Amino acid sequence: MWSKLKGSLCGCLVILKIIKHCQEFSPALVTGQLLGLDVGSVLEVTNCFPFPAREEDEEIEAEGANYQLEMMRCLREVNVDNNTVGWYQSTLFGSFQTVELIETFMNYQENIKRCVCIIYDPSRSNQGVLALKALKLSDSFMELYKSNNFTGEKLREKNLSWVDIFEEIPIKVSNSALISAFMTELEPDTPVTQCDYERLQLSTNPYLERNVEFLIECMDDLSMEQQKFQFYYRNLSRQQAQQQAWLQKRRSENMNRKAAGEEPLPEEDPSNPIFKPLPEPSRLDSFLITNQIANYCNQINGVAGQSFSRLYLMKALHEN
Amino acid sequence: MASSDHTILQFAPSSTALSAKVHPLVIFNICDCYVRRPDQADRIIGTLLGSVLPDGTVDIRNSYAVPHSESQDQVALDIDYHHNMLSSHQKVNPKEVIVGWFSTGFGVTGGSALIHEFFSRETTNPIHMTVDTGFTNGEASVKGFVSVHLSIGDQQLAAQFQEIPLDLRMVEAERIGFDILKTTAVDKLPNDLEGMEASMQRLLALIDDIYKYVDDVVEGRVPQDNKIGRFISDTVASLPKLSPQDFDKLVNDGLQDQLLLLYLASLTRTQLSFAEKLNTAAQIL
């Protein structure tokens, strides 16, 4: 069994490549493959390459696989590590917690024991934040997902809640000495950078608005899920009442039969529809939506915090 | 190269490619490839991808290394590899075409002309970029060249490499932050508020600098510079003129909005954790 993944080590090259790819195609969502090495407790991501824009056509899908192989072969020739260690994808306003992400993850997990997903958010970057995240699915969640059993009982048994689906892996950045030498040489110490301008932008309202909009949508979805559960529980209790009634009837019948000296009838009847167990709706969706909501809340908190500082700064400047 | 004094020497000046803009990714990629070069190789060679902007500036956006072998006066480039990689890159981004080639090392070397000729067949007027990974002069020099044909009459004599200015501004890299780029290892990416703090500190330092400069000028310690003075007055004038009441109202409205959002967000989170507790506690069956 492998040891626990403690962090992922990214080269700046990878980060720049991801940013370039995601930014160029924004707002379309793009993905790409991460290449690197698995060294003990850290996963070193040393290179990556983008995937062409995805299309639904099957023929093109096969071509995509070819592209991937070709690219790996080419990169190997110039001595790039050609082990797949995961993939990256862009997201808009942090709305990445979907069933598709989990499915992709499970697909990757089949082939590679340890993989990460790096998520980059171009919309957040416009505010001077490096919105880069490395995620993996938690082990307990994966086990559960494999058995595809998301009933309340099972979740309680595993003690799994929505916070435990994704695990965030801290990203460390490492550069080769050559690159850092070049950067120090080429880029003089400028007092102001692009980031500073973007961070000091006062208009965050559109971003917050979108966030709240998404939040409201998620809330609607969540209440839909709740209704599903209510419906299920109502049906369940009705069924239980029916079962009880049936049992009562059967028992009194059996008493009569006993009195008459006949064999009692069995107390269960599998052929009766009221004994058919009702399928419990999966909690996966509501878990994901909850995750998403928590994410939006965090983003709002972060941006609002920044805005506070900005507003007070403005005030101080103005008073001067 | 131009040795003859008797016949007229013709320089065919290049019409385009007056300057080039290099994206940081290109330099990073070249450095990475150089670090990973094969044992016996002294330098690496590769293709530059990008586009020509409407004003004639060449925008170098991407690059990939091409394996090659080099002996005394021969250079063999893996052309198949070059084409494979090109088609792969174009699948992702069809807008990026070949704009030139790069090699590591200081300045142009003998074999460069041959390779340049090859790339001239791939694209018109390619750019040759050299990245001095060996720090020959004790500095990191990145240079761009275009070739100018020398001819006597109709006869092609040679090609001369002419240096062109390169724009190495790295706006994209700034997004990551130079604190991260300049060191060899960083443990943690800065989050929202830490970045904000750094920005504010820089702003404060700048304001202090300006104060000091203005004081110095007023007291006659530093000769005045009208240009700087105009910049400062422009900056001060760019603050909108608002009455204190209006400004207070504006700031307070902003604060109220943010507070409301914060409140909403925390309310939602509380609700979620409640639901979470109830869900796990509920034993309806």
Interface residues (C-beta under 8 A of the other chain):
Chain A: G11 C12 L13 I15 L16 K17 I19 K20 H21 Q23 E24 T46 N47 P50 F51 P52 A53 Y67 E70 M71 C74 E77 V78 N79 V80 S125 G128 V129 L130 L132 G152 E153 L155 R156 N159 S161 W162 P170 I171 K172 V173 S174 N175 S176 A177 L178 I179 S180 A181 F182 M183 T184 E185 L186 E187 P191 V192 T193 Q194 C195 D196 R199 L200 N205 L208 V212 L215 M219 Y233 L236 T290 I293 A294 Y296 C297 I300 N301 G302 V303 A304 G305 Q306 S307 F308 S309 R310 L311 L313 M314 K315 L317 H318
Chain B: H23 P24 L25 I27 F28 N29 C31 D32 C33 Y34 V35 R36 R37 P38 I44 R61 N62 Y64 A65 V66 P67 D78 Y81 N84 M85 S88 K91 V92 N93 T133 F135 E139 A140 V142 L168 M170 V171 E172 A173 E174 R175 I176 G177 F178 I180 L181 K182 T183 T184 A185 V186 D187 K188 L189 P190 N191 D192 L193 G195 M196 E197 S199 M200 R202 L203 A205 L206 D209 L239 L242 F247 V251 G254 L255 D257 Q258 L259 L261 L262 L264 A265 S266 T268 R269 L272 A275 E276 N279 T280 A282 I284 L285
